[in-house]
Amino acid sequence: MLMVDWDLESGWKKPSIIPYQKIKIPVTATCLHYGIAVHEGISTSMNAETGHPQGFRVETHLKSLVSAS
């Protein structure tokens, strides 16, 4: 796997190839919580006519997601 360290003072470090291992990510990492928050915003229900799941106000949620980035 490819590993590249980064820090605020000097930016990206020299990349290295290392054997596959577990990726250590703190549970407080915002990347994890942001993904969960985006998923929670979209509600689905079964469409009575088609029998398939259908999103509720998906366009509104996607516009909100785009404007947040």
C-alpha positions in Angstrom: 0.0 0.0 0.0 1.1 3.6 -0.6 1.7 5.7 2.5 2.5 9.4 2.5 2.8 11.5 5.7 1.9 15.1 5.9 2.3 17.9 8.4 1.4 21.6 8.6 5.0 22.9 8.6 6.5 21.1 5.6 3.5 19.6 3.8 3.8 16.2 2.1 6.7 13.9 2.9 8.4 11.3 0.7 5.9 8.5 -0.3 6.7 4.9 0.5 5.3 1.5 -0.5 4.7 -0.7 2.5 3.0 -4.1 3.1 -0.8 -4.1 3.5 -1.9 -3.4 7.0 -4.7 -1.9 9.0 -5.3 1.8 8.5 -5.3 3.7 11.8 -7.9 6.5 11.7 -9.0 8.2 14.9 -12.8 7.9 15.6 -12.9 11.7 15.8 -11.7 12.1 12.2 -14.1 14.5 10.5 -14.0 12.4 7.3 -15.9 9.7 9.0 -18.5 11.9 10.6 -19.0 14.0 7.5 -19.9 10.9 5.4 -22.4 9.7 8.0 -24.0 13.2 8.2 -24.5 13.3 4.4 -26.1 9.8 4.4 -28.5 10.7 7.2 -29.9 13.7 5.3 -31.5 11.5 2.6 -34.7 9.6 3.5 -36.1 6.8 1.5 -39.4 4.9 1.4 -41.0 2.3 -0.8 -42.8 3.6 -3.9 -46.3 2.1 -3.7 -46.6 2.0 -7.5 -43.2 0.5 -8.4 -42.3 -1.3 -5.2 -38.8 0.2 -5.4 -37.1 2.4 -2.8 -37.4 6.1 -3.6 -35.4 9.1 -2.2 -37.3 12.0 -0.6 -36.1 15.5 -1.6 -32.8 14.1 -2.9 -32.2 17.2 -5.1 -32.4 19.5 -2.1 -29.9 17.4 -0.1 -27.5 17.3 -3.1 -27.6 21.0 -3.6 -26.9 21.4 0.2 -24.0 19.0 -0.1 -22.5 20.9 -3.1 -22.8 24.3 -1.4 -21.1 23.0 1.7 -17.9 22.0 -0.2 
